[in-house]
């Protein structure tokens, strides 16, 4: 079990690195990522009740990670195909300069 968790953490970090590289290379203020890709980077400990193909997304961990890199994150259900209603794309929006520091300041969690 412990080895499985270590592999899962290593795979999660690899997905996070790929997401970080993609966002760093993105020039516009908004970016969309497919739900499964983000869910593999930030998997929840809870099982995904809607799919066995990818984990449930841990939005709290994702938000902390994104904010620390200067992005705000939220679901984009308006961009989801009808058959992906429970796994909409994830929208990343650049924070104003200094936004990452403000968002993680005192009283913010």
C-alpha angles and dihedrals in degrees: 000000000000091000090051091053091049091052091048091051091048091049090047091053090050090054090047091052091050091049091047091052092048093050092045090054092047112103103190130079094248133047132178126212127189113253096237092053092052092042091056089052094047108024119182120230087233119085118253106250092195103049141020090197097075138011128261111266120251098218094182093059091042092052092051091048094046094046091051087057096047100263134117114213133203139150118272102209091164088067096049121107112238092256092054098054092129094046107045122175116271118240120214116197121187115246118227113266108287090020093117091057093047093047093054096043127113116312095019122109 
